[in-house]
Amino acid sequence: MQDMQKKRLPLRRRAYAAAMIALMGAAVILTCALTVFFIGYVLSKGLPNITWELLSTSPSYLKETVGILPDIRNTLVIVLATLVIVLPFGVGAAVYLNEYAENRRLVSLIEYAAETLSGIPSIIYGLVGMLVFQQFLGMQTSLLCGALTLAIMNLPTILRNTQESLKTVPQAYREGAFGLGAGKWRTIRTVVLPGCVDGIITGCILAVGRILGESAALLFTAGFAHALNGCLGLMSSGATLTVALYVYAKEQGEFGVAFAIAAILMVMTVLMDLAAVLVGRFFEKRRNA
């Protein structure tokens, strides 16, 4: 009786393992199939509608032409403005929490708050940005208001990525710099930050990907204007590519233009992810060399 139970047990385990492997394989195939279908569908619908006229002109209701040049420009401006605002705060806060802060309970509390902020829906950020920056501070609907909102939204991402990158720098590097007579800030500036720059850059690129795909927060803060503004136009209202996609698809029914914008955004997002991988590998090889 005991011999039969011993023979059955391995058989059950093998059947259970085979069933789990089959289920995981099916999940992988389903995920890959959905991803390929989604990307292929958007590109097949969008790429035929992308023309030079669409990319190089502004929309004109009198001439009945559609162009997304202002939207592309506004997207680039708001990405640059957001990074200029969020990088000093995010990297600086991460350096302080990891290198200077001695109260670990406070550090844990701030980390928990950052993780909580990263999970808040973006439309809530847009509502808060509208109430704080526009109504309380008296700012108008503008790209700057949208950039400030996106900076707050992406601050937890930069903070947590930089923190994790700082933790990968061996403590022996810091001790060696201290042994050579370097001060705290000089050690951080010349040893710690160069040793984790790959993670910081990767976090920035991933934040750019999130900025490119954001629309809900910008609907409340940046506005819907499709006009080219002077200089950077930070104080003027402007629609990014994601906001323009919403307007053309939902308000105007221009689904061809909407799919073209979706294809452009998808290509830009793929390029950002690829850039994150390549930059991470480059700095990792340079650090290990």
ZAKEPA-680711 format. One line per 5 residues: number of its first residue (from 1); for each residue y, z, x of N, C-alpha, C. Coordinates in Angstrom, 2 decimals, decimal comma. Atoms other than C-alpha are relative to their C-alpha. Layout:
NUM	Y Z X Y Z X Y Z X | ...
END
This chain:
1	-1,21 0,00 0,83 0,00 0,00 0,00 1,26 0,00 0,87 | -1,15 -0,07 -0,91 2,40 0,90 2,79 0,15 -1,29 0,79 | -0,08 1,26 -0,73 1,49 -2,28 4,68 0,62 -1,10 -0,86 | -0,57 1,02 0,90 2,36 -4,41 1,63 1,52 0,20 -0,17 | -1,43 -0,27 0,12 5,74 -2,65 1,28 0,76 -0,43 1,26
6	-0,64 0,39 -1,24 6,50 -3,28 4,94 0,13 -1,52 0,08 | -0,07 1,46 -0,02 5,73 -6,99 4,51 1,03 -0,51 -1,00 | -0,95 0,45 1,01 7,82 -7,26 1,35 1,45 0,26 0,41 | -1,37 -0,37 -0,37 10,86 -5,54 2,83 0,66 -1,05 0,89 | -0,63 1,06 -0,79 11,52 -8,10 5,59 0,20 -1,28 -0,79
11	-0,14 1,18 0,82 10,94 -10,89 3,08 1,22 0,11 -0,92 | -1,17 -0,21 0,85 13,54 -9,40 0,72 1,30 -0,10 0,82 | -1,19 0,06 -0,84 15,97 -8,98 3,57 0,31 -1,44 0,40 | -0,23 1,40 -0,37 15,47 -12,59 4,68 0,55 -0,79 -1,18 | -0,50 0,70 1,18 15,98 -13,81 1,11 1,45 0,38 -0,29
16	-1,38 -0,47 0,23 19,12 -11,67 0,75 0,95 -0,62 1,00 | -0,85 0,60 -1,03 20,51 -12,93 4,07 0,20 -1,49 -0,25 | -0,12 1,42 0,29 19,75 -16,54 3,13 0,93 -0,25 -1,18 | -0,87 0,17 1,16 21,46 -16,11 -0,24 1,46 0,24 0,37 | -1,37 -0,27 -0,42 24,57 -14,57 1,38 0,56 -1,13 0,85
21	-0,45 1,13 -0,82 24,75 -17,37 3,95 0,31 -1,21 -0,87 | -0,24 1,12 0,91 24,46 -19,94 1,17 1,29 0,18 -0,78 | -1,23 -0,27 0,75 27,23 -18,26 -0,84 1,24 -0,16 0,88 | -1,15 0,14 -0,90 29,55 -18,06 2,17 0,23 -1,45 0,37 | -0,16 1,42 -0,27 28,85 -21,68 3,03 0,62 -0,74 -1,17
26	-0,59 0,63 1,18 29,64 -22,69 -0,54 1,48 0,34 -0,12 | -1,41 -0,39 0,05 32,89 -20,71 -0,38 0,83 -0,78 1,02 | -0,71 0,77 -1,03 33,88 -22,46 2,86 0,19 -1,44 -0,46 | -0,09 1,39 0,45 33,09 -25,89 1,42 1,00 -0,15 -1,14 | -0,93 0,05 1,13 35,00 -25,15 -1,79 1,44 0,15 0,47
31	-1,36 -0,20 -0,51 38,03 -23,87 0,12 0,51 -1,24 0,73 | -0,39 1,21 -0,73 38,10 -26,87 2,45 0,23 -1,18 -0,95 | -0,15 1,11 0,95 37,61 -29,28 -0,45 1,29 0,12 -0,79 | -1,25 -0,19 0,74 40,47 -27,75 -2,44 1,22 -0,27 0,87 | -1,13 0,24 -0,91 42,76 -27,82 0,60 0,20 -1,48 0,25
36	-0,10 1,43 -0,26 41,96 -31,43 1,42 0,49 -0,75 -1,25 | -0,42 0,66 1,24 42,35 -32,45 -2,23 1,48 0,24 -0,26 | -1,40 -0,33 0,27 45,68 -30,64 -2,58 0,91 -0,77 0,94 | -0,85 0,71 -0,97 47,13 -32,11 0,63 -0,04 -1,50 -0,26 | 0,11 1,43 0,24 45,78 -35,57 -0,11 0,72 -0,43 -1,26
41	-0,66 0,36 1,26 47,08 -35,55 -3,68 1,52 -0,03 0,16 | -1,46 -0,06 -0,18 50,60 -34,49 -2,69 0,48 -1,14 0,89 | -0,42 1,07 -0,91 50,79 -36,96 0,20 -0,14 -1,37 -0,64 | 0,19 1,30 0,65 49,39 -39,83 -1,86 1,07 -0,26 -1,05 | -1,05 0,15 1,00 51,99 -39,18 -4,56 1,40 -0,05 0,62
46	-1,33 -0,13 -0,56 54,88 -38,44 -2,23 0,38 -1,03 1,04 | -0,34 0,91 -1,09 54,67 -40,73 0,80 0,49 -1,37 -0,49 | -0,53 1,31 0,46 55,10 -44,01 -1,19 1,43 0,07 -0,51 | -1,36 -0,15 0,53 58,36 -42,62 -2,62 1,04 0,34 1,06 | -0,94 -0,32 -1,08 59,89 -41,76 0,75 0,56 -1,29 0,57
51	-0,69 1,18 -0,52 62,45 -44,39 1,73 1,16 0,45 0,88 | -1,16 -0,30 -0,84 65,26 -44,59 4,23 1,23 0,32 -0,85 | -1,12 -0,28 0,89 67,76 -44,67 1,38 -0,07 1,41 -0,55 | 0,17 -1,36 0,51 66,32 -41,44 0,00 0,39 1,03 1,05 | -0,22 -0,97 -1,07 66,57 -39,70 3,38 1,42 -0,02 0,55
56	-1,28 0,17 -0,69 70,00 -40,97 4,43 1,21 -0,03 -0,93 | -1,13 0,07 0,92 72,16 -40,85 1,29 0,11 1,28 -0,83 | -0,23 -1,10 0,93 73,65 -38,32 -1,08 -0,18 -0,50 -1,42 | 0,17 0,44 1,39 72,92 -38,39 -4,81 1,33 -0,37 -0,63 | -1,20 0,46 0,68 75,44 -40,27 -6,90 -0,36 -0,34 -1,44
61	0,27 0,26 1,40 75,42 -40,14 -10,67 0,71 -1,26 -0,50 | -0,70 1,22 0,39 77,92 -43,01 -10,90 -0,80 -1,24 0,39 | 0,79 1,13 -0,46 75,80 -45,37 -8,82 -1,47 0,12 -0,37 | 1,37 -0,26 0,40 72,59 -43,86 -10,20 -0,97 -0,09 1,18 | 0,85 -0,05 -1,18 71,19 -43,31 -6,73 -0,40 1,45 0,27
66	0,53 -1,33 -0,33 69,10 -40,39 -5,53 -0,16 0,09 1,51 | 0,12 -0,23 -1,44 69,37 -39,03 -1,99 -0,14 1,48 0,29 | 0,24 -1,41 -0,34 68,28 -35,83 -0,30 0,58 0,37 1,36 | -0,61 -0,33 -1,29 70,38 -35,96 2,88 0,70 1,36 -0,02 | -0,62 -1,34 0,03 72,52 -32,94 1,80 -1,04 1,12 -0,06
71	1,03 -1,03 0,12 69,35 -31,01 0,93 -0,69 0,24 1,34 | 0,59 -0,16 -1,34 67,83 -31,69 4,36 0,95 0,76 0,91 | -0,98 -0,70 -0,83 71,04 -30,61 6,04 0,13 1,47 -0,38 | -0,10 -1,39 0,44 71,32 -27,46 3,93 -1,23 0,80 0,42 | 1,21 -0,69 -0,42 67,70 -26,59 4,74 0,08 0,37 1,48
76	-0,12 -0,30 -1,44 68,32 -26,87 8,50 1,05 1,07 0,26 | -1,07 -0,99 -0,19 71,56 -24,88 8,24 -0,48 1,39 -0,39 | 0,41 -1,32 0,47 69,99 -22,06 6,26 -1,13 0,56 0,87 | 1,04 -0,47 -0,93 66,99 -21,90 8,63 0,65 0,58 1,26 | -0,67 -0,47 -1,21 69,27 -21,59 11,68 0,79 1,28 -0,26
81	-0,80 -1,19 0,31 71,57 -19,07 10,00 -0,89 1,21 -0,22 | 0,91 -1,12 0,24 68,65 -16,92 8,86 -0,58 0,53 1,30 | 0,56 -0,43 -1,28 67,11 -16,86 12,35 1,04 0,72 0,85 | -1,07 -0,66 -0,78 70,45 -15,99 13,97 0,24 1,41 -0,51 | -0,24 -1,33 0,58 70,80 -13,04 11,59 -1,20 0,91 0,21
86	1,16 -0,87 0,06 67,23 -11,76 11,48 -0,60 0,31 1,37 | 0,66 -0,23 -1,29 66,10 -12,13 15,10 0,53 1,23 0,75 | -0,46 -1,21 -0,71 68,41 -9,52 16,71 -0,44 1,29 -0,67 | 0,39 -1,22 0,71 67,65 -6,96 14,01 -1,51 0,23 0,07 | 1,45 -0,17 0,01 63,91 -7,61 13,84 -0,56 0,36 1,35
91	0,50 -0,28 -1,35 63,24 -7,73 17,57 0,54 1,33 0,51 | -0,57 -1,27 -0,45 65,63 -4,86 18,28 -0,67 1,21 -0,65 | 0,67 -1,10 0,68 64,05 -2,64 15,64 -1,42 0,19 0,51 | 1,37 -0,11 -0,51 60,56 -3,43 16,93 -0,02 0,64 1,39 | -0,08 -0,59 -1,34 61,56 -2,60 20,51 0,28 1,49 -0,08
96	-0,32 -1,42 0,13 63,08 0,70 19,43 -1,20 0,80 -0,51 | 1,13 -0,73 0,57 60,10 1,73 17,31 -1,16 0,10 0,97 | 1,16 0,00 -0,88 57,57 0,80 19,97 0,28 0,66 1,35 | -0,29 -0,44 -1,37 59,38 1,84 23,16 0,83 1,29 0,06 | -0,93 -1,12 -0,09 61,98 4,49 22,31 -0,32 1,12 -0,99
101	0,19 -1,01 1,04 61,06 6,29 19,08 -1,10 0,98 0,40 | 0,96 -1,04 -0,33 59,30 9,60 19,68 -0,62 0,66 -1,22 | 0,52 -0,58 1,25 58,84 10,74 16,08 -0,98 -1,00 -0,63 | 1,00 0,95 0,49 55,59 8,98 15,20 -0,10 0,00 -1,52 | 0,02 -0,05 1,46 55,80 10,14 11,61 1,07 -0,92 -0,58
106	-1,07 0,88 0,44 59,11 8,35 11,22 -0,37 -1,46 0,23 | 0,44 1,37 -0,30 57,66 5,25 12,88 -1,01 -0,47 -1,05 | 0,99 0,35 1,02 54,72 5,28 10,46 0,65 -0,25 -1,35 | -0,71 0,18 1,26 57,10 5,65 7,54 0,73 -1,34 -0,04 | -0,72 1,27 -0,06 59,20 2,68 8,66 -0,98 -1,17 -0,05
111	1,01 1,06 0,06 56,08 0,57 9,23 -0,54 -0,17 -1,42 | 0,47 0,08 1,38 54,85 1,43 5,75 1,06 -0,66 -0,89 | -1,07 0,61 0,78 58,25 0,50 4,31 0,08 -1,50 0,27 | -0,04 1,42 -0,33 58,18 -2,83 6,17 -1,14 -0,75 -0,66 | 1,13 0,64 0,66 54,72 -3,64 4,85 0,22 -0,09 -1,51
116	-0,30 0,05 1,44 55,88 -2,76 1,34 1,02 -1,09 -0,31 | -1,01 1,03 0,21 58,93 -5,01 1,66 -0,60 -1,39 0,10 | 0,60 1,33 -0,14 56,76 -7,92 2,78 -0,80 -0,41 -1,22 | 0,77 0,32 1,18 54,82 -7,71 -0,48 0,81 -0,13 -1,27 | -0,85 0,10 1,19 57,80 -7,75 -2,86 0,20 -1,47 -0,35
121	-0,23 1,41 0,39 58,13 -11,00 -4,87 1,38 -0,49 0,40 | -1,25 0,55 -0,52 60,82 -13,29 -3,56 1,10 -0,07 -1,05 | -1,04 0,09 1,04 62,59 -13,59 -6,90 0,76 1,33 -0,13 | -0,70 -1,30 0,01 63,38 -9,86 -6,70 1,02 0,05 1,13 | -0,98 0,10 -1,08 65,02 -10,47 -3,33 1,22 -0,82 -0,44
126	-1,11 0,81 0,48 67,07 -13,19 -4,97 0,91 0,76 -0,95 | -0,79 -0,79 0,95 68,17 -10,87 -7,78 0,82 1,06 0,73 | -0,72 -1,02 -0,76 69,10 -8,09 -5,34 1,09 -0,65 0,85 | -1,02 0,68 -0,79 70,90 -10,57 -3,08 1,19 -0,42 -0,84 | -1,10 0,39 0,89 72,93 -11,84 -6,03 0,85 1,20 -0,37
131	-0,75 -1,19 0,41 73,88 -8,33 -7,12 0,77 0,61 1,16 | -0,63 -0,67 -1,14 74,66 -7,00 -3,64 1,04 -0,89 0,67 | -0,89 0,85 -0,78 76,19 -9,93 -1,77 1,07 -0,68 -0,86 | -0,96 0,72 0,82 77,85 -11,76 -4,65 0,89 0,93 -0,82 | -0,79 -0,84 0,90 78,93 -9,05 -7,06 0,59 1,21 0,71
136	-0,51 -1,21 -0,65 79,22 -5,92 -4,92 0,91 -0,31 1,18 | -0,80 0,34 -1,17 80,53 -7,52 -1,71 1,00 -1,12 -0,28 | -0,98 1,02 0,37 82,45 -10,25 -3,52 -0,22 -1,35 0,63 | 0,28 1,31 -0,57 80,75 -13,18 -1,79 -0,35 -0,98 -1,11 | 0,31 1,01 0,99 80,42 -16,44 -3,67 -1,40 -0,57 0,24
141	1,28 0,67 -0,17 77,28 -18,47 -4,19 0,11 -0,98 1,17 | -0,18 0,79 -1,22 76,81 -20,01 -0,75 -1,27 0,05 0,83 | 1,12 0,02 -0,93 74,38 -20,83 2,03 -0,06 1,30 0,80 | -0,01 -1,26 -0,72 75,50 -17,69 3,86 -0,64 1,11 -0,82 | 0,62 -1,00 0,88 74,54 -15,54 0,88 -1,51 -0,20 -0,04
146	1,42 0,26 -0,03 71,16 -17,26 0,80 -0,64 0,36 1,32 | 0,53 -0,34 -1,31 70,70 -16,82 4,54 -0,13 1,51 0,18 | 0,09 -1,47 -0,08 71,44 -13,08 4,31 -1,18 0,52 -0,82 | 1,13 -0,41 0,83 68,91 -12,74 1,50 -1,32 -0,32 0,68 | 1,23 0,38 -0,70 66,26 -14,65 3,45 -0,21 0,83 1,26
151	0,12 -0,85 -1,18 67,03 -12,56 6,53 -0,64 1,34 -0,36 | 0,60 -1,26 0,45 66,22 -9,37 4,61 -1,47 -0,23 -0,37 | 1,37 0,30 0,42 63,09 -11,02 3,22 -0,93 -0,17 1,20 | 0,83 0,28 -1,17 61,82 -12,10 6,66 0,08 1,07 1,07 | -0,10 -1,08 -0,98 62,84 -8,95 8,52 -1,33 0,72 0,23
156	1,31 -0,64 -0,25 59,44 -7,25 7,96 -0,95 -0,88 0,79 | 0,88 0,90 -0,74 57,64 -10,34 9,28 0,32 0,00 1,48 | -0,41 -0,03 -1,41 59,64 -10,45 12,51 -0,29 1,36 0,62 | 0,21 -1,36 -0,51 59,43 -6,68 12,89 -1,46 0,26 0,32 | 1,41 -0,30 -0,19 55,66 -6,41 12,47 -0,63 -0,90 1,07
161	0,54 0,89 -1,03 54,87 -9,48 14,60 0,45 0,42 1,39 | -0,50 -0,44 -1,30 57,08 -8,24 17,42 -0,66 1,31 0,42 | 0,67 -1,27 -0,32 55,57 -4,76 17,22 -1,42 -0,23 0,51 | 1,37 0,27 -0,43 52,03 -6,08 17,46 -0,02 -0,69 1,36 | -0,06 0,66 -1,30 53,05 -8,29 20,39 0,34 0,99 1,10
166	-0,34 -1,01 -0,99 54,64 -5,35 22,20 -1,19 0,89 0,34 | 1,17 -0,84 -0,25 51,43 -3,36 21,82 -1,03 -0,67 0,88 | 0,97 0,70 -0,83 49,48 -6,06 23,64 0,35 0,06 1,48 | -0,39 -0,11 -1,41 51,45 -5,50 26,87 -0,63 1,26 0,58 | 0,67 -1,19 -0,56 49,34 -3,16 29,07 1,00 1,06 0,46
171	-0,85 -1,11 -0,42 50,82 0,25 29,74 0,16 0,04 1,51 | -0,09 0,02 -1,46 50,10 -0,28 33,43 1,19 -0,81 0,49 | -1,18 0,79 -0,38 52,86 -2,91 33,55 1,25 0,86 -0,03 | -1,16 -0,88 0,11 55,40 -0,35 32,37 0,00 1,05 1,12 | 0,10 -1,03 -1,04 54,14 2,32 34,75 0,29 -0,58 1,38
176	-0,29 0,64 -1,27 54,26 -0,14 37,65 1,48 -0,24 0,19 | -1,44 0,22 -0,09 57,88 -1,03 36,87 0,74 1,31 0,22 | -0,62 -1,31 -0,21 58,79 2,66 36,60 -0,22 0,48 1,43 | 0,29 -0,42 -1,37 57,09 3,27 39,93 0,86 -0,71 1,03 | -0,87 0,74 -0,91 59,28 0,61 41,55 1,47 0,39 -0,16
181	-1,37 -0,49 0,17 62,40 2,41 40,30 0,78 -0,65 -1,12 | -0,70 0,65 1,11 63,24 0,30 37,29 0,23 0,99 -1,13 | -0,28 -0,84 1,14 64,88 1,98 34,34 -0,72 -0,47 -1,25 | 0,69 0,30 1,24 63,69 1,96 30,76 0,39 -1,38 -0,53 | -0,43 1,26 0,56 65,80 -0,94 29,54 -0,33 -1,17 0,93
186	0,34 1,08 -0,94 65,25 -2,99 32,71 -1,49 -0,33 -0,07 | 1,44 0,24 0,15 61,50 -2,54 32,31 -0,30 -0,80 -1,26 | 0,22 0,72 1,26 61,66 -3,71 28,71 0,49 -1,45 0,13 | -0,61 1,34 -0,07 63,91 -6,67 29,54 -0,74 -0,92 0,96 | 0,60 0,86 -1,02 62,07 -7,93 32,63 -1,52 0,00 0,01
191	1,47 -0,09 -0,04 58,46 -6,85 32,05 -0,61 -0,10 -1,40 | 0,66 -0,10 1,31 57,67 -6,01 28,42 0,26 -1,24 -0,85 | -0,33 1,15 0,87 59,54 -8,75 26,52 -0,56 -1,32 0,53 | 0,64 1,24 -0,47 58,45 -11,61 28,83 -1,51 -0,01 -0,19 | 1,44 -0,06 0,18 54,87 -10,38 28,45 -0,47 -0,22 -1,43
196	0,39 0,18 1,41 54,93 -10,67 24,67 0,84 -1,05 -0,70 | -0,88 1,00 0,59 57,31 -13,59 24,15 -0,78 -0,99 -0,86 | 0,78 0,94 0,79 54,46 -15,72 22,81 -0,15 0,49 -1,44 | 0,12 -0,55 1,35 53,92 -13,39 19,86 1,32 -0,01 -0,76 | -1,30 0,02 0,64 57,64 -13,17 19,17 0,34 -1,40 -0,50
201	-0,29 1,38 0,39 58,04 -16,94 19,11 -0,91 -0,44 -1,14 | 0,91 0,34 1,09 54,96 -17,31 16,94 0,47 0,61 -1,32 | -0,52 -0,63 1,21 56,39 -14,81 14,46 1,24 -0,71 -0,53 | -1,19 0,73 0,43 59,68 -16,73 14,41 -0,37 -1,31 -0,69 | 0,41 1,28 0,59 57,94 -20,02 13,70 -0,62 0,22 -1,37
206	0,58 -0,30 1,30 55,94 -18,45 10,90 1,08 0,39 -1,01 | -1,12 -0,32 0,89 59,18 -17,04 9,48 0,73 -1,26 -0,44 | -0,62 1,28 0,36 60,66 -20,55 9,59 -0,82 -0,68 -1,10 | 0,83 0,58 1,04 57,68 -21,75 7,57 0,23 0,64 -1,35 | -0,27 -0,68 1,26 58,37 -19,11 4,95 1,38 -0,36 -0,54
211	-1,34 0,38 0,44 62,06 -20,02 4,86 -0,02 -1,39 -0,62 | 0,07 1,36 0,51 61,22 -23,69 4,35 -0,59 -0,04 -1,41 | 0,65 0,03 1,30 59,03 -22,88 1,36 0,62 0,90 -1,05 | -0,58 -0,95 0,94 61,36 -20,43 -0,33 0,94 -0,70 -0,97 | -0,89 0,58 1,01 63,07 -21,35 -3,58 0,53 1,05 -0,98
216	-0,40 -0,95 1,04 63,15 -18,40 -5,98 1,22 0,80 0,41 | -1,14 -0,80 -0,44 65,53 -16,30 -3,89 1,26 -0,84 0,12 | -1,17 0,85 -0,19 67,82 -19,26 -3,22 0,59 -0,49 -1,31 | -0,53 0,41 1,29 68,16 -20,15 -6,88 1,14 0,91 -0,44 | -1,03 -0,97 0,39 70,25 -16,98 -7,35 1,15 0,06 1,00
221	-0,97 -0,30 -1,05 72,13 -16,99 -4,05 0,66 -1,22 0,62 | -0,56 1,16 -0,70 72,60 -20,46 -2,53 0,52 -1,07 -0,95 | -0,52 0,96 0,97 73,11 -22,57 -5,64 -0,77 -1,31 -0,03 | 0,68 1,26 0,27 72,23 -26,13 -6,69 0,76 -1,22 0,52 | -0,85 1,13 -0,36 74,94 -28,30 -5,10 -0,73 -0,96 0,93
226	0,60 1,04 -0,84 73,81 -31,62 -3,57 1,08 -0,75 0,78 | -1,12 0,64 -0,67 77,00 -32,30 -1,60 0,02 0,40 1,47 | -0,17 -0,27 -1,42 77,68 -32,57 2,12 1,31 0,76 0,19 | -1,17 -0,83 -0,22 80,09 -29,82 3,20 0,45 -0,10 1,45 | -0,53 0,10 -1,34 82,35 -29,73 6,23 -0,59 1,06 0,92
231	0,55 -0,88 -1,03 81,21 -28,12 9,49 -1,40 0,45 -0,41 | 1,30 -0,47 0,43 78,20 -25,90 8,72 -0,08 0,21 -1,50 | -0,01 -0,17 1,45 79,28 -25,31 5,14 -0,65 1,28 -0,46 | 0,68 -1,24 0,36 78,00 -21,73 5,14 0,63 0,67 -1,22 | -0,67 -0,65 1,12 80,58 -20,63 2,59 -0,01 -0,85 -1,27
236	0,09 0,88 1,16 79,77 -23,48 0,20 -1,39 0,06 -0,60 | 1,28 0,03 0,69 77,02 -23,75 -2,36 -0,79 -1,23 0,45 | 0,83 1,12 -0,42 74,09 -25,94 -1,41 -1,46 0,21 -0,35 | 1,42 -0,05 0,36 70,54 -26,75 -2,47 -0,84 -0,37 1,21 | 0,96 0,35 -1,03 67,69 -26,70 0,02 -1,04 -0,95 -0,59
241	1,01 0,94 0,48 64,69 -29,01 -0,23 -0,84 0,60 -1,12 | 0,83 -0,61 1,05 62,68 -26,53 -2,30 0,77 0,13 -1,30 | -0,82 -0,08 1,20 65,54 -25,96 -4,72 0,19 -1,39 -0,60 | -0,14 1,37 0,49 66,09 -29,71 -4,94 -1,28 -0,47 -0,68 | 1,26 0,36 0,64 62,40 -30,16 -5,73 -0,07 0,57 -1,42
246	-0,01 -0,61 1,33 62,74 -27,73 -8,61 0,95 -0,73 -0,95 | -1,00 0,64 0,85 65,87 -29,43 -9,92 -0,47 -1,38 -0,45 | 0,42 1,36 0,34 64,47 -32,96 -9,76 -1,22 0,00 -0,92 | 1,21 -0,01 0,82 61,12 -32,01 -11,28 0,23 0,65 -1,36 | -0,14 -0,77 1,23 62,20 -29,48 -13,91 1,18 -0,43 -0,84
251	-1,22 0,28 0,74 65,74 -30,43 -14,85 0,21 -1,48 -0,28 | -0,30 1,42 0,13 65,89 -34,19 -14,30 -1,23 -0,86 -0,24 | 1,22 0,76 0,24 62,26 -35,28 -14,60 -0,26 -1,10 1,01 | 0,22 0,99 -1,06 62,37 -37,28 -11,35 -1,21 0,44 0,83 | 1,20 -0,49 -0,67 58,77 -36,60 -10,39 -0,32 -0,77 1,28
256	0,20 0,74 -1,23 58,67 -39,37 -7,80 0,77 0,62 1,16 | -0,81 -0,67 -1,03 61,52 -37,75 -5,87 -0,56 1,38 0,31 | 0,56 -1,34 -0,22 59,94 -34,32 -6,38 -1,24 -0,07 0,88 | 1,18 0,14 -0,85 56,65 -35,50 -4,88 0,37 -0,43 1,41 | -0,46 0,38 -1,34 58,52 -37,11 -1,98 0,49 1,23 0,76
261	-0,47 -1,23 -0,64 60,25 -33,79 -1,24 -1,18 0,91 0,32 | 1,18 -0,83 -0,24 56,92 -31,98 -1,59 -0,76 -0,49 1,22 | 0,68 0,55 -1,17 55,35 -34,34 0,95 0,75 0,33 1,28 | -0,81 -0,33 -1,19 58,24 -33,78 3,37 -0,17 1,47 0,37 | 0,17 -1,43 -0,25 57,95 -30,01 2,99 -1,39 0,31 0,55
266	1,36 -0,24 -0,47 54,19 -30,14 3,49 -0,15 -0,43 1,46 | 0,06 0,46 -1,39 54,55 -32,18 6,68 0,75 0,96 0,91 | -0,77 -0,95 -0,81 57,22 -29,80 7,96 -0,75 1,31 0,18 | 0,76 -1,24 -0,10 55,04 -26,77 7,19 -1,18 -0,15 0,95 | 1,13 0,25 -0,92 52,03 -28,30 8,96 0,50 -0,06 1,43
271	-0,56 0,07 -1,34 54,23 -29,07 11,96 0,39 1,38 0,52 | -0,36 -1,36 -0,41 55,50 -25,48 12,00 -1,24 0,80 0,38 | 1,24 -0,72 -0,33 51,98 -24,07 11,92 -0,61 -0,52 1,31 | 0,52 0,57 -1,25 50,89 -26,48 14,66 0,84 0,45 1,19 | -0,88 -0,47 -1,08 53,92 -25,52 16,73 -0,28 1,45 0,34
276	0,32 -1,41 -0,27 53,04 -21,83 16,33 -1,25 0,12 0,84 | 1,25 -0,05 -0,77 49,52 -22,46 17,62 0,23 -0,47 1,44 | -0,22 0,56 -1,34 50,68 -24,61 20,55 0,86 0,91 0,87 | -0,87 -0,91 -0,76 53,46 -22,22 21,58 -0,76 1,25 0,41 | 0,80 -1,18 -0,34 51,09 -19,26 21,42 -0,96 -0,28 1,14
281	0,93 0,35 -1,07 48,54 -21,03 23,60 0,72 -0,23 1,32 | -0,75 0,27 -1,22 51,19 -22,19 26,08 0,39 1,28 0,72 | -0,43 -1,24 -0,63 52,59 -18,72 26,68 -1,18 0,88 0,39 | 1,19 -0,76 -0,39 49,12 -17,19 26,74 -0,56 -0,51 1,32 | 0,44 0,56 -1,28 48,08 -19,59 29,50 0,96 0,34 1,13
286	-0,99 -0,31 -1,03 51,32 -18,98 31,34 -0,08 1,46 0,42 | 0,12 -1,42 -0,33 50,81 -15,21 31,14 -1,26 0,29 0,80 | 1,27 -0,24 -0,68 47,20 -15,39 32,31 -0,09 -0,72 1,34 | 0,05 0,77 -1,26 47,99 -17,81 35,15 0,38 0,86 1,20
END
